[in-house]
């Protein structure tokens, strides 16, 4: 069974200036356990699609199913990590990580075991009693990732979660996210506008433009994907192709010759 199936998805918004079509008859099927990255220029519909998958936005036309069931609203089986800092400032780190479990009524003893497991997984065991304001941006993002995985969704939706972080922190969080994904077998849909981030993470890259899917590419490179990949001729060709699709051909000049 597919983790996600999107059929004929159209989303329109009515504004003071008229009707805007954010998504136009999108078709998408995502198998379980796949890591799919959505890329595209600003305003192409990436976040709209993610919000629709999360049940935060209703389709104008078309259908969305997750694990064979219609998506008709938010559901704890579909976790969401946003770009914005979503840690609760009035809760300590451990309470943030356990929030979803507590909301589901999971007993404290069981909840604490899961919280400790994921605090250790993201390297924050020694910060369990800290307040979010005492953490760096990268550490707060680790809290958000631990919170999402601890709630045990079957589908994890991530909307440019690392966009505000520096290169070194992003790279470390890529490694952390991939380790958790491989360990837990979650299905992940990850939005970015960064081609290199997409190539580092994805099993499959879906390119959106003007509200439509214009390319859907399997990424053939084995993991772990080290810096050596940047010198691989097939990876260079794929990066060039993606930049062309995004209308960023002028950014290809720093690539080595294939």
LINCOR-V684199 format. One line per field, one symbol per residue. phi: phi as a letter, one per 30 degrees, with the letter a starting at -180 (. if undefined). psi: psi as a letter, one per 40 degrees, with the letter a starting at -180 (. if undefined). burial: b if it has 16 or more other ideal C-beta (glycine too) atoms within 10 Angstrom, else e. A space follows every 10 residues. Layout:
# LINCOR-V684199
phi=???
psi=???
burial=???
This chain:
# LINCOR-V684199
phi=.ddbbcbhdb bbccbdckcc cdbbhdcabb deidccccbl deidjedddd ddddidbddd bibbbbhicd cbleaddcdb bcdddcdddd cdeddddded ddddideedd ddddededdd dcibedcecd deddcdeddd dddddddddd dhddbccbch dcdccdeddd dddedddddd dddcidcbcb caccdddddd cddaccccah ibdcabbdcd ddcdccdedd cddddddddd ddddddiced dddddddd
psi=iidhhhhfhh hihhideahh hdhgfhhhhh iieihhhhii iheeeddddd dddeeehhid iaihihfeih heiiheehih hidiheihee iidddddedd dddefhiddd dddddddddd deffdeedei ideeiidddd dddddddddd efidhhhhgf dedeiidddd dddddddddd dddefihhhh hiehdddddd didhhhhihf eiheihhhhe hiiihaddde ehdddddddd dddddeffde eedeiii.
burial=ebbbbbeebe beeeeeeeee ebbbebebeb eeebbbbbbb eeebbbbbbb bbbbbebebb ebebbbbeee beeebeebbb bbbeebbeee eebbbbbbbb beeeebeeee beebbbebbe bbebeebbee ebeebeebbb bbbbbbbbbb bbbbbbbbbb bbeebeeebb bebbebbbeb beebebbbbb bbbebebbbb bbbbbbbbbe bbbebebebe eeeebeeebe eeeebbebbb bbbebbeeee eeeeeeee
